[in-house]
Amino acid sequence: MLARWSKCVACLSAWAVATVALFSCSEVRAQGSGFQGGIFNRVVGGVWFNTQGVLSSAAQQIDQRQFQELLQQLQQADPDLTQPGLRFISLKQLDQALTAARVNNQPISPELAFLGGIQRLEYVIVRPAENDILLAGYGEGWKINDQGHIVGATTGAPVLQLEDLLVAFRSVEAARSGNGISVSIDPTENGARQAQELLSQLAAARHFDPSLAPQIEQAMGPNVITLTGVPADSRYAQVLAAADHKLKRLSMGLDPAPLRNFPSILDMLARNDATMNGAPRFWMECNYQPVARSENGLVWQIRGSGIKTLTEDGFFDKHGVRQATGRANTFAETWAENMTKRFDELAKAEPVFAELRNVMDMSVIAALIAQENLLATAQLEIGTIVQAESPVTTPSWPEPKFVPAQCSYVAVRGFNNVFVSGGVLVDSWRVAETIETVPALGQVHELVNNAPQTDRLWWTIPK
């Protein structure tokens, strides 16, 4: 928040949430009641949700005993994990490992919980002779960073998480119907109306200074989080909401720019001595190239940066209802285009966006496997992974419900107020429907077939 008198008020919900859950692997077991256990770290960005689903800005203390336990187990993981290269995960072996852990009440290993340290999925390889399907992407050794998250040893990128993959597979039909997979964080109609009325009074009196922020935030009240397509108590849902809110915080300058030449909308207004009125909506959705398919239909590749940012201008009417205009504000559009263009850079600087892309990739792959009936092609049954009623369940997180409002300020001409809303849309089936044949993908199949045969859950073909 800029500590100077201002005449432009930008209001949005101030919310962020844990985006990486670390398992205390000695406690995580696929028991008869499901895949349960102690989650090591629910804090990212210094905030977390309480059991009522309300944001708390007080940082939770990391359990040092669990931290050291996990660190020791990571150090004892298979040394082959340190070998960088194209890493493969066998869905057949993954399903069998989960079943065995449940039946034998055994701990889930770090290799299983973090999917062999893969940082982004890229390939789906069908192996009918082995009755298996492989998922593959870049993997390397891992480490725990300063925030207590498991990331790549050299890239610092977040590794994939098993619970997100299970949610993606089990939500594949929900993603096809209704509103698909989405999140939205928006002011209530009553809150938007009350905040507008207060700001109008201040404008009429030509009186405003930053000390009035608590009154505006109180008038707006808590924003509401709406989730569709995935369980609200899943880590997947937390990633969606955290990324959505980080988008808003960056756009309005509530968080410092993570990249050079990445100004907020309010920065752009100040630099141009311009004004802006209304309710711009920002949202992120899938941004992939057509899915590549080998000539024999046994190798598939998802391609592209994965995410684009879009915007549409709007306003709140006297009843507090947002009305879309069907067009974009110039400053909002410039900001959205900049984020889309620099998404790969941004995902490195703000890991929550890499997390968002990871769960999007998983949902696209789940939709692709379902649409192309690849399980039947491989004659593979993985009910433990894909069935919603599977006895192996995912950990339950506090359901995100409410977000306190927060204001950002900048000195510009006139007196204007801006309300920001928006969300995330994961339209995985639309991505999976756009396919083109790429003969060169046959080389990937040959590469896999020429690799040493193994019954392991994961393995790597070095770079």
ABEGO torsion letter per residue (X at the ends): XBBBBBABBBBBBBBBBBABBBBBAAABBBBAAEBBEBBABABBGGBBBBAAGBBBABBBBBBAAAAAAAAAAAAABBAAAABBEBBBBBAAAAAAAAAAAAAAGBBBBAAAAAGGGBABBABBBBBAAAGBBBBBBBBBBBBBBAAGBBBBAAAGBBBBBAAAAAAAAAAAAAAABEAEBBBBBBBBAAAAAAAAAAAAAAAAAGBBBAAAAAAAAAAAEBBBBBBBGBBAABAAAAAAAAAAAAAAAAAAGABBBABBGBBBAAAAAAAAGBBBBEBBBBBBBBBBBBBBBBAAGABBBBBEAGBBBBBBBBBBBAAGBBBBAGBBBAAAAAAAAAAAAAAAAAAAABAAAAAAAAAAAAAAAAAAAAAAGAAAAAGBBBAAAABAABABBBBBBBBBABBBBBBBBBBBBEBBBBBBBEEBBBBAAAAAABBBBBAAAAAAAAAAAABBBBABABBBBBX
